[in-house]
Amino acid sequence: MARVVVDVMPKPEILDPQGQAVANALPRLGFDGVETVRQGKHFELEVADDVDDATLAKIAETFLANPVIEDWVVRRVEA
C-alpha cells in the first residue's frame, strides 16, 4: 500500500471568504501579525502500489478538486 496526499487550494485569483473570515478573526483572538489566510482541503489516500501517477492525477482533477477554481498537488509520502 502507498500513501498519497492531495492538497487542494483555491486558485490565487479566486476570492477565499473562508480564509478571509479566519484572517479577520485572528486579531480579535489575540493573534497578531497574520496578513492573509487561504483555506483549502487536504486528502490522504491509501492506494495499491500499482496505482500510477496518471490515475492519481485523474482522481484529483475529476473528483477531489474543481479545476475551474482550484489548484491541486498530488504527492506520495512514506507510509
All heavy atoms as a GROMACS GRO file, in nm:
protein
  610
    1MET      N    1   0.084  -0.119   0.000
    1MET     CA    2   0.000   0.000   0.000
    1MET      C    3   0.088   0.124   0.000
    1MET      O    4   0.193   0.126   0.062
    1MET     CB    5  -0.090   0.003   0.123
    1MET     CG    6  -0.195  -0.107   0.129
    1MET     SD    7  -0.311  -0.098  -0.005
    1MET     CE    8  -0.434   0.003   0.067
    2ALA      N    9   0.043   0.224  -0.070
    2ALA     CA   10   0.113   0.352  -0.075
    2ALA      C   11   0.022   0.459  -0.017
    2ALA      O   12  -0.100   0.453  -0.032
    2ALA     CB   13   0.150   0.386  -0.218
    3ARG      N   14   0.082   0.556   0.047
    3ARG     CA   15   0.005   0.669   0.098
    3ARG      C   16   0.025   0.786   0.003
    3ARG      O   17   0.137   0.819  -0.034
    3ARG     CB   18   0.049   0.707   0.239
    3ARG     CG   19  -0.028   0.832   0.287
    3ARG     CD   20  -0.017   0.854   0.432
    3ARG     NE   21  -0.096   0.748   0.496
    3ARG     CZ   22  -0.094   0.724   0.625
    3ARG    NH1   23  -0.016   0.792   0.704
    3ARG    NH2   24  -0.168   0.629   0.677
    4VAL      N   25  -0.085   0.848  -0.034
    4VAL     CA   26  -0.084   0.961  -0.127
    4VAL      C   27  -0.154   1.078  -0.059
    4VAL      O   28  -0.259   1.061   0.005
    4VAL     CB   29  -0.156   0.925  -0.258
    4VAL    CG1   30  -0.167   1.044  -0.350
    4VAL    CG2   31  -0.086   0.809  -0.327
    5VAL      N   32  -0.097   1.196  -0.072
    5VAL     CA   33  -0.156   1.318  -0.018
    5VAL      C   34  -0.193   1.408  -0.135
    5VAL      O   35  -0.113   1.428  -0.227
    5VAL     CB   36  -0.058   1.390   0.077
    5VAL    CG1   37  -0.112   1.527   0.118
    5VAL    CG2   38  -0.031   1.304   0.200
    6VAL      N   39  -0.315   1.461  -0.130
    6VAL     CA   40  -0.361   1.556  -0.230
    6VAL      C   41  -0.401   1.684  -0.155
    6VAL      O   42  -0.489   1.680  -0.069
    6VAL     CB   43  -0.482   1.502  -0.311
    6VAL    CG1   44  -0.526   1.604  -0.414
    6VAL    CG2   45  -0.449   1.369  -0.375
    7ASP      N   46  -0.332   1.792  -0.185
    7ASP     CA   47  -0.366   1.922  -0.128
    7ASP      C   48  -0.434   2.006  -0.236
    7ASP      O   49  -0.382   2.019  -0.347
    7ASP     CB   50  -0.240   1.994  -0.079
    7ASP     CG   51  -0.181   1.926   0.044
    7ASP    OD1   52  -0.259   1.895   0.136
    7ASP    OD2   53  -0.059   1.904   0.048
    8VAL      N   54  -0.550   2.060  -0.201
    8VAL     CA   55  -0.632   2.138  -0.295
    8VAL      C   56  -0.647   2.278  -0.236
    8VAL      O   57  -0.684   2.294  -0.121
    8VAL     CB   58  -0.770   2.072  -0.314
    8VAL    CG1   59  -0.856   2.153  -0.410
    8VAL    CG2   60  -0.756   1.927  -0.361
    9MET      N   61  -0.616   2.378  -0.318
    9MET     CA   62  -0.626   2.518  -0.274
    9MET      C   63  -0.699   2.599  -0.380
    9MET      O   64  -0.690   2.570  -0.500
    9MET     CB   65  -0.486   2.577  -0.255
    9MET     CG   66  -0.407   2.516  -0.142
    9MET     SD   67  -0.478   2.547   0.019
    9MET     CE   68  -0.459   2.724   0.033
   10PRO      N   69  -0.770   2.705  -0.337
   10PRO     CA   70  -0.830   2.794  -0.436
   10PRO      C   71  -0.721   2.859  -0.521
   10PRO      O   72  -0.612   2.889  -0.470
   10PRO     CB   73  -0.902   2.900  -0.353
   10PRO     CG   74  -0.904   2.850  -0.213
   10PRO     CD   75  -0.796   2.748  -0.201
   11LYS      N   76  -0.748   2.879  -0.648
   11LYS     CA   77  -0.653   2.948  -0.733
   11LYS      C   78  -0.632   3.090  -0.678
   11LYS      O   79  -0.722   3.147  -0.616
   11LYS     CB   80  -0.704   2.954  -0.877
   11LYS     CG   81  -0.702   2.818  -0.944
   11LYS     CD   82  -0.743   2.827  -1.089
   11LYS     CE   83  -0.732   2.688  -1.153
   11LYS     NZ   84  -0.761   2.691  -1.295
   12PRO      N   85  -0.512   3.146  -0.699
   12PRO     CA   86  -0.483   3.278  -0.641
   12PRO      C   87  -0.582   3.387  -0.679
   12PRO      O   88  -0.610   3.477  -0.599
   12PRO     CB   89  -0.343   3.311  -0.696
   12PRO     CG   90  -0.284   3.180  -0.733
   12PRO     CD   91  -0.398   3.091  -0.771
   13GLU      N   92  -0.639   3.379  -0.798
   13GLU     CA   93  -0.732   3.484  -0.842
   13GLU      C   94  -0.874   3.464  -0.789
   13GLU      O   95  -0.962   3.549  -0.810
   13GLU     CB   96  -0.734   3.493  -0.995
   13GLU     CG   97  -0.782   3.368  -1.065
   13GLU     CD   98  -0.672   3.265  -1.096
   13GLU    OE1   99  -0.562   3.273  -1.040
   13GLU    OE2  100  -0.701   3.176  -1.176
   14ILE      N  101  -0.898   3.355  -0.718
   14ILE     CA  102  -1.032   3.325  -0.666
   14ILE      C  103  -1.045   3.380  -0.523
   14ILE      O  104  -0.959   3.356  -0.438
   14ILE     CB  105  -1.058   3.172  -0.666
   14ILE    CG1  106  -1.051   3.118  -0.809
   14ILE    CG2  107  -1.190   3.138  -0.599
   14ILE    CD1  108  -1.156   3.173  -0.902
   15LEU      N  109  -1.152   3.451  -0.498
   15LEU     CA  110  -1.182   3.502  -0.364
   15LEU      C  111  -1.198   3.385  -0.267
   15LEU      O  112  -1.261   3.284  -0.300
   15LEU     CB  113  -1.310   3.586  -0.369
   15LEU     CG  114  -1.354   3.654  -0.241
   15LEU    CD1  115  -1.251   3.761  -0.201
   15LEU    CD2  116  -1.490   3.717  -0.259
   16ASP      N  117  -1.141   3.399  -0.147
   16ASP     CA  118  -1.147   3.292  -0.046
   16ASP      C  119  -1.215   3.347   0.080
   16ASP      O  120  -1.149   3.391   0.174
   16ASP     CB  121  -1.005   3.243  -0.015
   16ASP     CG  122  -1.002   3.130   0.086
   16ASP    OD1  123  -1.110   3.080   0.125
   16ASP    OD2  124  -0.892   3.092   0.127
   17PRO      N  125  -1.350   3.348   0.085
   17PRO     CA  126  -1.419   3.406   0.200
   17PRO      C  127  -1.391   3.333   0.331
   17PRO      O  128  -1.387   3.396   0.436
   17PRO     CB  129  -1.568   3.399   0.162
   17PRO     CG  130  -1.576   3.305   0.048
   17PRO     CD  131  -1.443   3.301  -0.019
   18GLN      N  132  -1.370   3.202   0.326
   18GLN     CA  133  -1.339   3.130   0.450
   18GLN      C  134  -1.203   3.173   0.504
   18GLN      O  135  -1.186   3.194   0.624
   18GLN     CB  136  -1.342   2.979   0.426
   18GLN     CG  137  -1.481   2.926   0.399
   18GLN     CD  138  -1.478   2.779   0.361
   18GLN    OE1  139  -1.398   2.738   0.278
   18GLN    NE2  140  -1.566   2.702   0.421
   19GLY      N  141  -1.106   3.184   0.416
   19GLY     CA  142  -0.975   3.230   0.458
   19GLY      C  143  -0.980   3.372   0.512
   19GLY      O  144  -0.915   3.404   0.613
   20GLN      N  145  -1.059   3.459   0.448
   20GLN     CA  146  -1.073   3.596   0.496
   20GLN      C  147  -1.138   3.601   0.633
   20GLN      O  148  -1.099   3.680   0.719
   20GLN     CB  149  -1.155   3.678   0.397
   20GLN     CG  150  -1.080   3.709   0.269
   20GLN     CD  151  -1.165   3.785   0.169
   20GLN    OE1  152  -1.289   3.781   0.175
   20GLN    NE2  153  -1.100   3.852   0.076
   21ALA      N  154  -1.236   3.515   0.657
   21ALA     CA  155  -1.302   3.511   0.788
   21ALA      C  156  -1.203   3.470   0.897
   21ALA      O  157  -1.201   3.527   1.006
   21ALA     CB  158  -1.420   3.415   0.784
   22VAL      N  159  -1.120   3.371   0.868
   22VAL     CA  160  -1.018   3.329   0.964
   22VAL      C  161  -0.919   3.442   0.989
   22VAL      O  162  -0.885   3.473   1.104
   22VAL     CB  163  -0.945   3.202   0.916
   22VAL    CG1  164  -0.826   3.169   1.004
   22VAL    CG2  165  -1.042   3.084   0.912
   23ALA      N  166  -0.871   3.505   0.882
   23ALA     CA  167  -0.775   3.615   0.896
   23ALA      C  168  -0.833   3.730   0.978
   23ALA      O  169  -0.762   3.791   1.059
   23ALA     CB  170  -0.732   3.665   0.758
   24ASN      N  171  -0.961   3.760   0.959
   24ASN     CA  172  -1.026   3.867   1.035
   24ASN      C  173  -1.046   3.830   1.181
   24ASN      O  174  -1.046   3.917   1.268
   24ASN     CB  175  -1.159   3.904   0.971
   24ASN     CG  176  -1.143   3.971   0.836
   24ASN    OD1  177  -1.038   4.026   0.805
   24ASN    ND2  178  -1.246   3.964   0.754
   25ALA      N  179  -1.066   3.703   1.210
   25ALA     CA  180  -1.091   3.660   1.348
   25ALA      C  181  -0.963   3.651   1.432
   25ALA      O  182  -0.968   3.670   1.554
   25ALA     CB  183  -1.161   3.524   1.348
   26LEU      N  184  -0.852   3.622   1.368
   26LEU     CA  185  -0.728   3.602   1.445
   26LEU      C  186  -0.689   3.720   1.534
   26LEU      O  187  -0.659   3.700   1.652
   26LEU     CB  188  -0.614   3.563   1.350
   26LEU     CG  189  -0.624   3.422   1.292
   26LEU    CD1  190  -0.517   3.402   1.185
   26LEU    CD2  191  -0.612   3.316   1.400
   27PRO      N  192  -0.690   3.845   1.485
   27PRO     CA  193  -0.655   3.956   1.574
   27PRO      C  194  -0.750   3.971   1.692
   27PRO      O  195  -0.708   4.004   1.803
   27PRO     CB  196  -0.660   4.079   1.483
   27PRO     CG  197  -0.645   4.026   1.345
   27PRO     CD  198  -0.706   3.889   1.347
   28ARG      N  199  -0.878   3.943   1.669
   28ARG     CA  200  -0.975   3.951   1.779
   28ARG      C  201  -0.948   3.846   1.886
   28ARG      O  202  -0.986   3.863   2.001
   28ARG     CB  203  -1.118   3.934   1.724
   28ARG     CG  204  -1.164   4.051   1.639
   28ARG     CD  205  -1.314   4.047   1.613
   28ARG     NE  206  -1.360   3.923   1.553
   28ARG     CZ  207  -1.373   3.901   1.422
   28ARG    NH1  208  -1.341   3.996   1.336
   28ARG    NH2  209  -1.417   3.786   1.377
   29LEU      N  210  -0.882   3.738   1.846
   29LEU     CA  211  -0.848   3.631   1.940
   29LEU      C  212  -0.708   3.648   1.998
   29LEU      O  213  -0.658   3.560   2.068
   29LEU     CB  214  -0.860   3.495   1.870
   29LEU     CG  215  -1.001   3.460   1.823
   29LEU    CD1  216  -0.999   3.335   1.736
   29LEU    CD2  217  -1.093   3.441   1.943
   30GLY      N  218  -0.643   3.760   1.966
   30GLY     CA  219  -0.512   3.788   2.022
   30GLY      C  220  -0.395   3.740   1.940
   30GLY      O  221  -0.282   3.741   1.987
   31PHE      N  222  -0.419   3.697   1.816
   31PHE     CA  223  -0.311   3.651   1.728
   31PHE      C  224  -0.283   3.759   1.624
   31PHE      O  225  -0.356   3.771   1.526
   31PHE     CB  226  -0.350   3.519   1.660
   31PHE     CG  227  -0.377   3.407   1.757
   31PHE    CD1  228  -0.507   3.369   1.787
   31PHE    CD2  229  -0.272   3.342   1.819
   31PHE    CE1  230  -0.533   3.267   1.876
   31PHE    CE2  231  -0.297   3.239   1.908
   31PHE     CZ  232  -0.426   3.202   1.937
   32ASP      N  233  -0.179   3.836   1.648
   32ASP     CA  234  -0.145   3.944   1.557
   32ASP      C  235  -0.036   3.902   1.460
   32ASP      O  236   0.037   3.806   1.485
   32ASP     CB  237  -0.098   4.066   1.638
   32ASP     CG  238  -0.208   4.123   1.725
   32ASP    OD1  239  -0.324   4.126   1.677
   32ASP    OD2  240  -0.179   4.162   1.840
   33GLY      N  241  -0.025   3.974   1.349
   33GLY     CA  242   0.083   3.952   1.255
   33GLY      C  243   0.048   3.864   1.137
   33GLY      O  244   0.130   3.848   1.047
   34VAL      N  245  -0.070   3.804   1.135
   34VAL     CA  246  -0.111   3.721   1.021
   34VAL      C  247  -0.179   3.811   0.919
   34VAL      O  248  -0.281   3.873   0.948
   34VAL     CB  249  -0.206   3.607   1.065
   34VAL    CG1  250  -0.250   3.526   0.944
   34VAL    CG2  251  -0.138   3.518   1.168
   35GLU      N  252  -0.121   3.821   0.802
   35GLU     CA  253  -0.172   3.912   0.699
   35GLU      C  254  -0.284   3.849   0.617
   35GLU      O  255  -0.387   3.912   0.593
   35GLU     CB  256  -0.058   3.954   0.606
   35GLU     CG  257   0.052   4.030   0.676
   35GLU     CD  258   0.006   4.164   0.731
   35GLU    OE1  259  -0.077   4.230   0.665
   35GLU    OE2  260   0.050   4.201   0.840
   36THR      N  261  -0.263   3.726   0.567
   36THR     CA  262  -0.365   3.660   0.485
   36THR      C  263  -0.373   3.513   0.522
   36THR      O  264  -0.277   3.454   0.571
   36THR     CB  265  -0.334   3.671   0.334
   36THR    OG1  266  -0.210   3.608   0.309
   36THR    CG2  267  -0.330   3.815   0.287
   37VAL      N  268  -0.490   3.456   0.495
   37VAL     CA  269  -0.513   3.312   0.516
   37VAL      C  270  -0.585   3.260   0.392
   37VAL      O  271  -0.678   3.324   0.342
   37VAL     CB  272  -0.600   3.286   0.641
   37VAL    CG1  273  -0.633   3.138   0.654
   37VAL    CG2  274  -0.532   3.338   0.767
   38ARG      N  275  -0.541   3.148   0.341
   38ARG     CA  276  -0.609   3.078   0.232
   38ARG      C  277  -0.647   2.941   0.288
   38ARG      O  278  -0.564   2.871   0.342
   38ARG     CB  279  -0.519   3.060   0.110
   38ARG     CG  280  -0.460   3.186   0.052
   38ARG     CD  281  -0.551   3.266  -0.033
   38ARG     NE  282  -0.585   3.198  -0.157
   38ARG     CZ  283  -0.684   3.237  -0.236
   38ARG    NH1  284  -0.756   3.343  -0.203
   38ARG    NH2  285  -0.711   3.174  -0.346
   39GLN      N  286  -0.772   2.904   0.274
   39GLN     CA  287  -0.819   2.776   0.326
   39GLN      C  288  -0.839   2.680   0.212
   39GLN      O  289  -0.899   2.714   0.110
   39GLN     CB  290  -0.950   2.795   0.403
   39GLN     CG  291  -0.999   2.666   0.464
   39GLN     CD  292  -1.117   2.690   0.556
   39GLN    OE1  293  -1.123   2.788   0.626
   39GLN    NE2  294  -1.211   2.598   0.554
   40GLY      N  295  -0.788   2.558   0.230
   40GLY     CA  296  -0.802   2.456   0.128
   40GLY      C  297  -0.846   2.323   0.187
   40GLY      O  298  -0.899   2.318   0.298
   41LYS      N  299  -0.820   2.218   0.112
   41LYS     CA  300  -0.856   2.082   0.153
   41LYS      C  301  -0.732   1.993   0.148
   41LYS      O  302  -0.646   2.011   0.062
   41LYS     CB  303  -0.965   2.025   0.061
   41LYS     CG  304  -1.092   2.106   0.058
   41LYS     CD  305  -1.193   2.048  -0.039
   41LYS     CE  306  -1.164   2.097  -0.179
   41LYS     NZ  307  -1.269   2.066  -0.276
   42HIS      N  308  -0.727   1.897   0.237
   42HIS     CA  309  -0.615   1.802   0.246
   42HIS      C  310  -0.675   1.662   0.246
   42HIS      O  311  -0.757   1.630   0.332
   42HIS     CB  312  -0.537   1.829   0.374
   42HIS     CG  313  -0.426   1.734   0.400
   42HIS    ND1  314  -0.299   1.755   0.351
   42HIS    CD2  315  -0.421   1.619   0.470
   42HIS    CE1  316  -0.221   1.656   0.391
   42HIS    NE2  317  -0.293   1.572   0.463
   43PHE      N  318  -0.635   1.580   0.151
   43PHE     CA  319  -0.683   1.442   0.141
   43PHE      C  320  -0.566   1.347   0.158
   43PHE      O  321  -0.458   1.372   0.105
   43PHE     CB  322  -0.747   1.415   0.004
   43PHE     CG  323  -0.868   1.500  -0.026
   43PHE    CD1  324  -0.854   1.620  -0.093
   43PHE    CD2  325  -0.994   1.459   0.012
   43PHE    CE1  326  -0.965   1.698  -0.122
   43PHE    CE2  327  -1.105   1.536  -0.016
   43PHE     CZ  328  -1.090   1.656  -0.083
   44GLU      N  329  -0.587   1.238   0.231
   44GLU     CA  330  -0.489   1.131   0.242
   44GLU      C  331  -0.554   1.003   0.190
   44GLU      O  332  -0.661   0.965   0.236
   44GLU     CB  333  -0.444   1.113   0.386
   44GLU     CG  334  -0.366   1.232   0.438
   44GLU     CD  335  -0.315   1.212   0.580
   44GLU    OE1  336  -0.333   1.102   0.636
   44GLU    OE2  337  -0.256   1.308   0.632
   45LEU      N  338  -0.490   0.942   0.091
   45LEU     CA  339  -0.542   0.820   0.031
   45LEU      C  340  -0.441   0.708   0.052
   45LEU      O  341  -0.321   0.732   0.041
   45LEU     CB  342  -0.563   0.838  -0.120
   45LEU     CG  343  -0.667   0.938  -0.170
   45LEU    CD1  344  -0.619   1.080  -0.158
   45LEU    CD2  345  -0.703   0.905  -0.311
   46GLU      N  346  -0.489   0.590   0.081
   46GLU     CA  347  -0.405   0.471   0.078
   46GLU      C  348  -0.445   0.393  -0.045
   46GLU      O  349  -0.562   0.356  -0.061
   46GLU     CB  350  -0.421   0.389   0.206
   46GLU     CG  351  -0.358   0.457   0.325
   46GLU     CD  352  -0.348   0.367   0.446
   46GLU    OE1  353  -0.364   0.244   0.432
   46GLU    OE2  354  -0.324   0.420   0.555
   47VAL      N  355  -0.347   0.372  -0.133
   47VAL     CA  356  -0.376   0.309  -0.262
   47VAL      C  357  -0.282   0.191  -0.283
   47VAL      O  358  -0.176   0.183  -0.221
   47VAL     CB  359  -0.360   0.410  -0.378
   47VAL    CG1  360  -0.456   0.527  -0.360
   47VAL    CG2  361  -0.217   0.459  -0.390
   48ALA      N  362  -0.322   0.102  -0.370
   48ALA     CA  363  -0.237  -0.011  -0.406
   48ALA      C  364  -0.109   0.042  -0.471
   48ALA      O  365  -0.109   0.146  -0.537
   48ALA     CB  366  -0.310  -0.105  -0.501
   49ASP      N  367  -0.001  -0.031  -0.453
   49ASP     CA  368   0.129   0.012  -0.508
   49ASP      C  369   0.127   0.028  -0.659
   49ASP      O  370   0.206   0.105  -0.714
   49ASP     CB  371   0.238  -0.086  -0.467
   49ASP     CG  372   0.270  -0.080  -0.320
   49ASP    OD1  373   0.258   0.030  -0.261
   49ASP    OD2  374   0.307  -0.185  -0.262
   50ASP      N  375   0.039  -0.044  -0.727
   50ASP     CA  376   0.039  -0.038  -0.873
   50ASP      C  377  -0.047   0.075  -0.931
   50ASP      O  378  -0.056   0.088  -1.053
   50ASP     CB  379  -0.003  -0.172  -0.932
   50ASP     CG  380  -0.144  -0.213  -0.892
   50ASP    OD1  381  -0.200  -0.152  -0.799
   50ASP    OD2  382  -0.197  -0.307  -0.954
   51VAL      N  383  -0.107   0.158  -0.846
   51VAL     CA  384  -0.182   0.274  -0.895
   51VAL      C  385  -0.081   0.378  -0.941
   51VAL      O  386   0.002   0.424  -0.863
   51VAL     CB  387  -0.275   0.331  -0.787
   51VAL    CG1  388  -0.343   0.457  -0.835
   51VAL    CG2  389  -0.378   0.227  -0.744
   52ASP      N  390  -0.088   0.416  -1.068
   52ASP     CA  391   0.014   0.506  -1.123
   52ASP      C  392  -0.021   0.654  -1.102
   52ASP      O  393  -0.133   0.688  -1.064
   52ASP     CB  394   0.040   0.477  -1.270
   52ASP     CG  395  -0.080   0.500  -1.359
   52ASP    OD1  396  -0.183   0.551  -1.311
   52ASP    OD2  397  -0.071   0.468  -1.479
   53ASP      N  398   0.078   0.739  -1.126
   53ASP     CA  399   0.061   0.883  -1.104
   53ASP      C  400  -0.046   0.943  -1.194
   53ASP      O  401  -0.117   1.035  -1.152
   53ASP     CB  402   0.195   0.956  -1.126
   53ASP     CG  403   0.297   0.923  -1.017
   53ASP    OD1  404   0.258   0.868  -0.912
   53ASP    OD2  405   0.416   0.953  -1.037
   54ALA      N  406  -0.061   0.894  -1.314
   54ALA     CA  407  -0.164   0.946  -1.404
   54ALA      C  408  -0.303   0.920  -1.347
   54ALA      O  409  -0.392   1.006  -1.356
   54ALA     CB  410  -0.150   0.884  -1.542
   55THR      N  411  -0.323   0.803  -1.289
   55THR     CA  412  -0.453   0.771  -1.228
   55THR      C  413  -0.478   0.861  -1.107
   55THR      O  414  -0.589   0.911  -1.089
   55THR     CB  415  -0.458   0.623  -1.187
   55THR    OG1  416  -0.439   0.543  -1.304
   55THR    CG2  417  -0.589   0.588  -1.120
   56LEU      N  418  -0.376   0.882  -1.027
   56LEU     CA  419  -0.391   0.969  -0.910
   56LEU      C  420  -0.424   1.112  -0.952
   56LEU      O  421  -0.509   1.178  -0.892
   56LEU     CB  422  -0.263   0.967  -0.826
   56LEU     CG  423  -0.230   0.832  -0.762
   56LEU    CD1  424  -0.092   0.837  -0.699
   56LEU    CD2  425  -0.335   0.791  -0.661
   57ALA      N  426  -0.359   1.159  -1.058
   57ALA     CA  427  -0.387   1.294  -1.108
   57ALA      C  428  -0.532   1.303  -1.158
   57ALA      O  429  -0.600   1.403  -1.136
   57ALA     CB  430  -0.289   1.330  -1.218
   58LYS      N  431  -0.579   1.200  -1.224
   58LYS     CA  432  -0.717   1.197  -1.274
   58LYS      C  433  -0.817   1.199  -1.159
   58LYS      O  434  -0.920   1.267  -1.166
   58LYS     CB  435  -0.737   1.074  -1.363
   58LYS     CG  436  -0.863   1.078  -1.442
   58LYS     CD  437  -0.856   1.183  -1.550
   58LYS     CE  438  -0.973   1.169  -1.644
   58LYS     NZ  439  -0.980   1.281  -1.736
   59ILE      N  440  -0.787   1.125  -1.052
   59ILE     CA  441  -0.874   1.126  -0.933
   59ILE      C  442  -0.881   1.267  -0.876
   59ILE      O  443  -0.990   1.318  -0.844
   59ILE     CB  444  -0.822   1.027  -0.827
   59ILE    CG1  445  -0.840   0.883  -0.874
   59ILE    CG2  446  -0.891   1.050  -0.692
   59ILE    CD1  447  -0.769   0.780  -0.788
   60ALA      N  448  -0.766   1.331  -0.862
   60ALA     CA  449  -0.763   1.467  -0.807
   60ALA      C  450  -0.841   1.564  -0.895
   60ALA      O  451  -0.920   1.645  -0.846
   60ALA     CB  452  -0.619   1.514  -0.790
   61GLU      N  453  -0.818   1.555  -1.026
   61GLU     CA  454  -0.879   1.651  -1.119
   61GLU      C  455  -1.030   1.633  -1.132
   61GLU      O  456  -1.104   1.731  -1.143
   61GLU     CB  457  -0.814   1.636  -1.256
   61GLU     CG  458  -0.871   1.729  -1.360
   61GLU     CD  459  -0.805   1.711  -1.496
   61GLU    OE1  460  -0.723   1.619  -1.511
   61GLU    OE2  461  -0.838   1.789  -1.585
   62THR      N  462  -1.077   1.509  -1.130
   62THR     CA  463  -1.219   1.485  -1.158
   62THR      C  464  -1.305   1.469  -1.035
   62THR      O  465  -1.427   1.484  -1.044
   62THR     CB  466  -1.236   1.360  -1.246
   62THR    OG1  467  -1.182   1.247  -1.178
   62THR    CG2  468  -1.168   1.377  -1.380
   63PHE      N  469  -1.244   1.439  -0.920
   63PHE     CA  470  -1.326   1.411  -0.802
   63PHE      C  471  -1.292   1.497  -0.681
   63PHE      O  472  -1.381   1.543  -0.610
   63PHE     CB  473  -1.313   1.262  -0.766
   63PHE     CG  474  -1.402   1.220  -0.653
   63PHE    CD1  475  -1.539   1.216  -0.669
   63PHE    CD2  476  -1.350   1.185  -0.531
   63PHE    CE1  477  -1.622   1.178  -0.565
   63PHE    CE2  478  -1.432   1.146  -0.426
   63PHE     CZ  479  -1.569   1.143  -0.444
   64LEU      N  480  -1.164   1.520  -0.656
   64LEU     CA  481  -1.124   1.591  -0.533
   64LEU      C  482  -1.119   1.742  -0.550
   64LEU      O  483  -1.132   1.815  -0.452
   64LEU     CB  484  -0.988   1.540  -0.484
   64LEU     CG  485  -0.982   1.389  -0.454
   64LEU    CD1  486  -0.842   1.352  -0.409
   64LEU    CD2  487  -1.085   1.349  -0.350
   65ALA      N  488  -1.098   1.790  -0.670
   65ALA     CA  489  -1.084   1.934  -0.694
   65ALA      C  490  -1.176   1.979  -0.806
   65ALA      O  491  -1.217   1.900  -0.890
   65ALA     CB  492  -0.939   1.966  -0.731
   66ASN      N  493  -1.206   2.107  -0.804
   66ASN     CA  494  -1.278   2.170  -0.913
   66ASN      C  495  -1.172   2.246  -0.994
   66ASN      O  496  -1.126   2.352  -0.952
   66ASN     CB  497  -1.384   2.266  -0.859
   66ASN     CG  498  -1.458   2.339  -0.968
   66ASN    OD1  499  -1.414   2.343  -1.083
   66ASN    ND2  500  -1.569   2.399  -0.932
   67PRO      N  501  -1.132   2.193  -1.110
   67PRO     CA  502  -1.021   2.254  -1.183
   67PRO      C  503  -1.047   2.396  -1.233
   67PRO      O  504  -0.953   2.466  -1.269
   67PRO     CB  505  -0.998   2.158  -1.301
   67PRO     CG  506  -1.124   2.080  -1.313
   67PRO     CD  507  -1.186   2.075  -1.176
   68VAL      N  508  -1.170   2.441  -1.231
   68VAL     CA  509  -1.201   2.577  -1.273
   68VAL      C  510  -1.153   2.678  -1.168
   68VAL      O  511  -1.101   2.784  -1.201
   68VAL     CB  512  -1.352   2.594  -1.300
   68VAL    CG1  513  -1.388   2.740  -1.329
   68VAL    CG2  514  -1.397   2.503  -1.412
   69ILE      N  515  -1.168   2.643  -1.040
   69ILE     CA  516  -1.137   2.739  -0.933
   69ILE      C  517  -1.029   2.691  -0.836
   69ILE      O  518  -0.990   2.765  -0.747
   69ILE     CB  519  -1.263   2.776  -0.853
   69ILE    CG1  520  -1.323   2.654  -0.785
   69ILE    CG2  521  -1.365   2.846  -0.943
   69ILE    CD1  522  -1.434   2.685  -0.686
   70GLU      N  523  -0.981   2.566  -0.852
   70GLU     CA  524  -0.884   2.513  -0.756
   70GLU      C  525  -0.761   2.455  -0.826
   70GLU      O  526  -0.770   2.400  -0.936
   70GLU     CB  527  -0.948   2.402  -0.671
   70GLU     CG  528  -1.059   2.452  -0.582
   70GLU     CD  529  -1.134   2.342  -0.510
   70GLU    OE1  530  -1.165   2.239  -0.573
   70GLU    OE2  531  -1.162   2.359  -0.390
   71ASP      N  532  -0.648   2.468  -0.757
   71ASP     CA  533  -0.524   2.401  -0.796
   71ASP      C  534  -0.502   2.286  -0.699
   71ASP      O  535  -0.550   2.290  -0.584
   71ASP     CB  536  -0.405   2.497  -0.787
   71ASP     CG  537  -0.409   2.606  -0.892
   71ASP    OD1  538  -0.455   2.580  -1.004
   71ASP    OD2  539  -0.363   2.717  -0.860
   72TRP      N  540  -0.426   2.185  -0.740
   72TRP     CA  541  -0.401   2.073  -0.653
   72TRP      C  542  -0.260   2.019  -0.675
   72TRP      O  543  -0.200   2.039  -0.781
   72TRP     CB  544  -0.503   1.960  -0.672
   72TRP     CG  545  -0.499   1.902  -0.809
   72TRP    CD1  546  -0.427   1.794  -0.852
   72TRP    CD2  547  -0.567   1.950  -0.924
   72TRP    NE1  548  -0.446   1.772  -0.985
   72TRP    CE2  549  -0.532   1.867  -1.032
   72TRP    CE3  550  -0.653   2.055  -0.947
   72TRP    CZ2  551  -0.581   1.886  -1.160
   72TRP    CZ3  552  -0.701   2.075  -1.074
   72TRP    CH2  553  -0.666   1.990  -1.180
   73VAL      N  554  -0.210   1.953  -0.571
   73VAL     CA  555  -0.079   1.888  -0.576
   73VAL      C  556  -0.098   1.747  -0.525
   73VAL      O  557  -0.159   1.726  -0.419
   73VAL     CB  558   0.024   1.962  -0.488
   73VAL    CG1  559   0.156   1.888  -0.485
   73VAL    CG2  560   0.042   2.104  -0.536
   74VAL      N  561  -0.048   1.649  -0.600
   74VAL     CA  562  -0.054   1.508  -0.560
   74VAL      C  563   0.087   1.465  -0.529
   74VAL      O  564   0.179   1.488  -0.608
   74VAL     CB  565  -0.112   1.421  -0.674
   74VAL    CG1  566  -0.114   1.274  -0.633
   74VAL    CG2  567  -0.250   1.468  -0.714
   75ARG      N  568   0.106   1.401  -0.413
   75ARG     CA  569   0.241   1.351  -0.379
   75ARG      C  570   0.230   1.221  -0.301
   75ARG      O  571   0.135   1.203  -0.223
   75ARG     CB  572   0.321   1.455  -0.303
   75ARG     CG  573   0.259   1.505  -0.177
   75ARG     CD  574   0.333   1.627  -0.121
   75ARG     NE  575   0.252   1.695  -0.022
   75ARG     CZ  576   0.255   1.668   0.108
   75ARG    NH1  577   0.336   1.577   0.155
   75ARG    NH2  578   0.176   1.733   0.192
   76ARG      N  579   0.326   1.133  -0.325
   76ARG     CA  580   0.336   1.010  -0.248
   76ARG      C  581   0.422   1.038  -0.126
   76ARG      O  582   0.521   1.109  -0.135
   76ARG     CB  583   0.399   0.899  -0.332
   76ARG     CG  584   0.312   0.854  -0.448
   76ARG     CD  585   0.380   0.747  -0.531
   76ARG     NE  586   0.302   0.716  -0.649
   76ARG     CZ  587   0.215   0.614  -0.655
   76ARG    NH1  588   0.200   0.534  -0.552
   76ARG    NH2  589   0.146   0.593  -0.765
   77VAL      N  590   0.382   0.982  -0.011
   77VAL     CA  591   0.456   1.003   0.113
   77VAL      C  592   0.489   0.868   0.175
   77VAL      O  593   0.428   0.765   0.142
   77VAL     CB  594   0.378   1.091   0.212
   77VAL    CG1  595   0.356   1.230   0.155
   77VAL    CG2  596   0.245   1.029   0.249
   78GLU      N  597   0.584   0.870   0.267
   78GLU     CA  598   0.620   0.747   0.339
   78GLU      C  599   0.499   0.701   0.421
   78GLU      O  600   0.432   0.781   0.484
   78GLU     CB  601   0.737   0.776   0.434
   78GLU     CG  602   0.863   0.819   0.365
   78GLU     CD  603   0.940   0.702   0.307
   78GLU    OE1  604   0.932   0.592   0.363
   78GLU    OE2  605   1.008   0.723   0.205
   79ALA      N  606   0.472   0.573   0.419
   79ALA     CA  607   0.356   0.518   0.490
   79ALA      C  608   0.378   0.511   0.638
   79ALA      O  609   0.476   0.515   0.696
   79ALA     CB  610   0.321   0.381   0.438
   0.00000   0.00000   0.00000
